[in-house]
Amino acid sequence: MAINKATVSAPAVWMLTDNKPGHRNQLKGLGNRLRVKAGASLFWINAGEVKVPLWRALSARPPALDSSLPRADLIVAAGSGTHKLLLSLRRSNARTLVLMKPGFPRRWVDGAIIPAHDGVPANRNTLITEGVINTVTPVTHLPDKPEALILLGGPSPHFDWNNEAVLGQITCLMENYPQWRWTISGSRRTPNSLRTQLAHLSAPHITVENPDKTPENWLNERMAASRAVWVTPDSMSMVCEAATSAVPTGLFQLPERSHSRVASGVQRLVAMNYVARWDDHATVMEARSGPENALWEADRAAQWVIRRWLFASAGKTQKTQKRTNT
């Protein structure tokens, strides 16, 4: 029997965070979709402020938490700094869920959501996603104005970074498509030397943003206003955000390092036509629409969680209450 959300109390979801931007972004991506699709109420807990000795994690003995927190229906954690707190809570009445490959056996919690590039096999309690979950919502149509967004990372263990190569490709795009307006943003990892070079590109059709000064929703809004996005491949989260936007996305060319899980994850997205390589830049710039099937893993993950635990458990509770009342 279908569950009527109007008759089911809103599920309470505890979000355990280490406050690292990438981990928090994944939690927000899933949490936003649980709120939209299940009416979930989200309660954030900074794991760094809760001392959990190892013995509590191993014996599933929860520490004292804020007494104002409601009883949780689901507890979600992202980042190794949250794992001890998550494990200490695993014998509560709430379901426990970890994002990304954990450093403990998956059977210790109720479920896991793990990117394919981590190389973990799927099972009944593990959802494998293409790339990492994020907060981006796919656009339904592309804007008419020829505006493009360029997102730059920096040196990483997965690709050989080269300032001149990246700057040369940016310049090539601008020379080949002079009628386009370009917005460029670096990141915390972008070398200062490259930031200085980018500042010299100032022109009426070029805007160089300071990533330290952009507002929280700037990326989502900028993507929605763009007809093309170009990204350096060193950041899996950045590539996945661009792919999720459903805006035609291209990757700058950087040499891959051997045996890199991030590089293999990027290759998967290319093979599935979510993003294009540098050699296909004409395809990206001339596209009139995004991919037929948008990469929206936050939404797919939320559906999986709801089906398995939230409304499923609510339905069982309703049936039990009905039998008791009769």
Secondary structure, DSSP 4 states (H G I P E B T S, - for coil): ----GGGSPPPEEEEEE---HHHHHHHHHHHHHHHHHH-PEEEEEEGGGS---HHHHHHT-PPP--TTSPPPSEEEEESGGGHHHHHHTTTSSSEEEEES--SS-GGGSSEEEEEGGG-PPPBTTEEEESS---S----SS--SS-EEEEE-----SSB---HHHHHHHHHHHHHH-TTSEEEEE--TTS-HHHHHHHHTT-BTTEEEE-TTTS-TTHHHHHHHT-SEEEE-TT-HHHHHHHHHTTS-EEE---PBPTT-HHHHHHHHHHHTTSSB-GGGHHHHHH-SS--SS---HHHHHHHHHIIIIIHHHHHHHHHHHHHHH-
